[in-house]
Amino acid sequence: MPIIVVPRMGAVSPLGANVGISWSRLLADQSGIRRLPDDIVGDLPFARKSQTAYPTFTRRPILA
């Protein structure tokens, strides 16, 4: 049987930006989805409107 070594793990999910945070929030039965404010979604034709919650995320413009 071959030996398999996993040196690192990574995860970016709606629950968090790394494995530790994502896993602990998953075990705590938390959700990474939150309701969008009405001023953002306006009259979009969707039954459910939500976004992932990253409180430490800083939006930066995309460089082209």
Buried (B, 14 or more C-beta within 10 A) or exposed (E): EEEEEEEEEEBEBBBBBEBEBBBEBBEEEBEBEEEBEEEEEEEEEEEEEBBBBBEEEEEEEEEE
